[in-house]
Amino acid sequence: MEIAPGITVEEQVRFGKAVIKGTRVPVDLVLGKLAGGMTYEEVMAEYELTRADILAALRYASEQLGREEIKAIG
């Protein structure tokens, strides 16, 4: 099931984690690799992704964080 443009969730793929559409590459893996210093080109080569795939992962993560609510206690 496509939950965002270019991002899907399937119970039988990666235990229902959000993945890049048409792959088994989890969104959090892509984000972690970029955060760890890999370039778009390195991630694309390592996981056979396109620039559009990486941008879809970033967009999805941004949307999810934008919905997050943090309540300060104290």
N, C-alpha and C positions, 0 to 999 in steps of 0.2 A: 504494500500500500504506500503510495507516495504521500508523504506528510508535509513536504515543502518542495519547491521546484528543485529537482535533481537529487532529492533525499528520500529514501524509502525505509520502511520498517517491515520486516517479515519475521514471524515467530521462529521459523526454521533457519534463519540466516543470522549468525552472530548473536543468538539468544534474544532476538528482538531489538537489538541496538540500532540506532540510526546509522545507515550506511549510504555511501555514494551510489546513486541509482545505477543498476546494471553491474555492480561489483559486490564484493564482500568486504570492502574497505570501510571501517567505521569512521564516522565524522571525528570522534575524539582522537583517533590515531593521527589523522591529518593535522588537526590542530596542535597536537603534541609535537609532531615532527617540525611544524613551522615554528612553534614556540621554542623548540630546542635548537633552532638555528638553521635548519635545512631551508634551502631556497625553493621557490615554486618549482623550478626546473628539476631539482633533485627529487622532490616528492613526486612529480609527474613521471620521472624516469623509473623510480623505485617501485611505484604502485600502478603504473600504466594508466594514469589519470590525465585529464585535460585541464587546462587553466580554468575552464568553465566549471569543472568538477570541484576544484579547490575553492573557487569563488562561491559555489553553492554551499559548501561546508562552512565557510566563513559567514555567509549570510544567515544560514540556519542557526549557527551559534550566537550570532548577534541578536537575532530575534528571540531566542530562548532567554538570553541574559536580560534583554529588554523587558521581559515579562516577570523577571524575578523580583520578589519583594523581600526586603530585609527589614526586620523590626528591631530597633535598638531597645535593649532592656537596661534600665538603670537610671 
